[in-house]
Amino acid sequence: MADGSPSYTWGFIGPGVGGEDEERGRWQKLLPPNVKQVNVGLGISDYTVDGVDDAIVRYDDCVDALIAKGAQRVVLGGVPICSQLGRARVLKLSQESQKRTGVLADSTNEAIIAAFQRLGVKRVAIASRWAGQLNKAMVDYFAEAGITTAAVTSEGQWAAQGSAMSIEEGIVMAIRLGREAKQQAGDADGILLPGGAWRSLTAIPILEEEFAIPVVTNNNARAWRIIDAGFAPPREGWGRLLAGD
C-alpha cells in the first residue's frame, strides 16, 4: 500500500503478559511483510485447569486491546489454553466475541483441526512435551472434532519448564518427540507438534521427509489460516500445509 500500512493485521492472545508486537516468530517469518501481527497476553500463571480458568476472564479485554491495535482477526493461543477450556467453551468464546465485535475470532486448536481436515489427516501422532492431565485434555479436544490420537508422548512439562528451554533445546526435543510419537503410532497419517515455546517449525521439513506424512504445529496452522483466507501466498520450504499441497 502507498502509505506503508499493512494490508492485513491479525492479533494473537498469548499465555504470558504480552510482548512487543512482531516479537513472536521474528526469528522465522512465515508470512509476508504486508501481514502484521499484534499481541496481548492473558497473564496466565500455569497451564493447569485453575490457571486457565483464572486467566480466561481477561479474554474480552484482550480482544478489545487487539482490535484497538487494528486486528482484523483475533486468535486465542495456544493449545494448552484451548485444551483445558474444552472445545465447547472455546467455540462459544469465539462465537460470542465475533458477535460482540464483528471481528473474526479464531483459536489455535481450531486452526489445527482445520489444517488436519484440509490435509485429510484422521489419525495423528502427537509429539507432546506436556504433563499427562494436559495431554488428556488435548486428546479429548481433538477427538470431539473427529481426530483420533494414535499416540501421544509426554515430558511432564507445565508452563515454567517450557518457557525455560533454549531455542536449541526446543528444536532438538521437537525432532526427537516427533520421531517417538510416529514410531509409537504406527499407521498415523499426520504428526502434531503442539506448543509454541520450543520453536518446532524447524522440525517440519525434517519429519515430513523422514515419514512422508504432513506435520502441523501451532505456528504453521495459524499462518495457514491467513494464507487460506487469501491474505498471503503459499510458502514453500516449510511443509505441505503452507505449500498448499
JOLIN-V302300 format. One record per residue. N is the residue number from 0. RES is the residue in one letter. D_LAST is the distance of its C-alpha to the last C-alpha in Angstrom with 2 decimals. Layout:
{{N/RES/D_LAST} {N/RES/D_LAST}}
This chain:
{{0/M/29.51} {1/A/33.04} {2/D/34.47} {3/G/31.74} {4/S/30.77} {5/P/27.17} {6/S/25.33} {7/Y/23.95} {8/T/25.42} {9/W/24.25} {10/G/26.56} {11/F/26.24} {12/I/28.90} {13/G/29.14} {14/P/31.46} {15/G/33.89} {16/V/36.31} {17/G/33.97} {18/G/33.54} {19/E/33.29} {20/D/30.60} {21/E/27.67} {22/E/29.01} {23/R/26.17} {24/G/23.36} {25/R/25.38} {26/W/24.84} {27/Q/21.09} {28/K/19.72} {29/L/16.19} {30/L/17.24} {31/P/19.30} {32/P/23.10} {33/N/23.40} {34/V/22.01} {35/K/24.88} {36/Q/25.18} {37/V/28.57} {38/N/29.75} {39/V/32.47} {40/G/33.38} {41/L/34.75} {42/G/37.14} {43/I/36.39} {44/S/38.79} {45/D/36.64} {46/Y/33.85} {47/T/36.52} {48/V/37.03} {49/D/40.07} {50/G/38.43} {51/V/35.59} {52/D/38.11} {53/D/40.35} {54/A/37.66} {55/I/35.81} {56/V/38.93} {57/R/37.93} {58/Y/34.61} {59/D/36.06} {60/D/37.70} {61/C/34.45} {62/V/32.72} {63/D/35.67} {64/A/35.65} {65/L/32.01} {66/I/32.70} {67/A/35.75} {68/K/33.51} {69/G/31.52} {70/A/28.58} {71/Q/26.75} {72/R/24.78} {73/V/26.15} {74/V/24.32} {75/L/26.33} {76/G/25.46} {77/G/24.98} {78/V/24.41} {79/P/28.11} {80/I/29.52} {81/C/27.40} {82/S/27.95} {83/Q/31.69} {84/L/31.97} {85/G/30.24} {86/R/27.75} {87/A/30.49} {88/R/32.02} {89/V/28.85} {90/L/27.93} {91/K/31.56} {92/L/31.63} {93/S/28.61} {94/Q/30.07} {95/E/33.52} {96/S/32.39} {97/Q/30.47} {98/K/33.51} {99/R/35.88} {100/T/34.20} {101/G/31.95} {102/V/29.17} {103/L/25.84} {104/A/26.04} {105/D/23.18} {106/S/23.09} {107/T/21.05} {108/N/21.15} {109/E/20.03} {110/A/17.05} {111/I/16.13} {112/I/16.81} {113/A/14.70} {114/A/11.67} {115/F/12.41} {116/Q/13.01} {117/R/9.72} {118/L/8.17} {119/G/11.21} {120/V/13.12} {121/K/16.86} {122/R/18.63} {123/V/18.18} {124/A/20.00} {125/I/21.29} {126/A/22.45} {127/S/25.17} {128/R/28.13} {129/W/30.02} {130/A/33.19} {131/G/33.50} {132/Q/34.38} {133/L/31.41} {134/N/29.09} {135/K/30.60} {136/A/30.15} {137/M/26.43} {138/V/25.98} {139/D/28.02} {140/Y/26.01} {141/F/22.68} {142/A/24.63} {143/E/25.81} {144/A/22.28} {145/G/21.89} {146/I/20.09} {147/T/22.19} {148/T/22.87} {149/A/23.38} {150/A/24.86} {151/V/25.63} {152/T/27.35} {153/S/30.05} {154/E/31.87} {155/G/34.20} {156/Q/33.26} {157/W/34.14} {158/A/33.65} {159/A/36.25} {160/Q/34.95} {161/G/31.40} {162/S/32.73} {163/A/34.99} {164/M/32.32} {165/S/31.86} {166/I/28.49} {167/E/28.94} {168/E/29.96} {169/G/26.97} {170/I/24.44} {171/V/26.36} {172/M/26.60} {173/A/22.91} {174/I/22.10} {175/R/25.14} {176/L/24.54} {177/G/20.87} {178/R/22.22} {179/E/25.11} {180/A/23.19} {181/K/20.93} {182/Q/24.06} {183/Q/25.96} {184/A/23.34} {185/G/23.02} {186/D/20.61} {187/A/18.48} {188/D/14.81} {189/G/13.88} {190/I/15.84} {191/L/17.20} {192/L/19.13} {193/P/21.15} {194/G/23.47} {195/G/23.55} {196/A/26.66} {197/W/25.39} {198/R/22.80} {199/S/20.09} {200/L/17.31} {201/T/18.61} {202/A/17.99} {203/I/14.21} {204/P/13.49} {205/I/16.66} {206/L/16.02} {207/E/12.48} {208/E/14.06} {209/E/17.13} {210/F/16.00} {211/A/12.64} {212/I/11.50} {213/P/9.66} {214/V/12.23} {215/V/13.19} {216/T/16.21} {217/N/18.41} {218/N/17.48} {219/N/13.71} {220/A/14.00} {221/R/16.66} {222/A/14.96} {223/W/11.87} {224/R/14.60} {225/I/15.95} {226/I/12.85} {227/D/12.19} {228/A/15.91} {229/G/15.74} {230/F/17.82} {231/A/15.60} {232/P/12.95} {233/P/9.49} {234/R/10.50} {235/E/9.85} {236/G/11.65} {237/W/11.34} {238/G/8.60} {239/R/5.11} {240/L/6.39} {241/L/7.81} {242/A/5.57} {243/G/3.82} {244/D/0.00}}
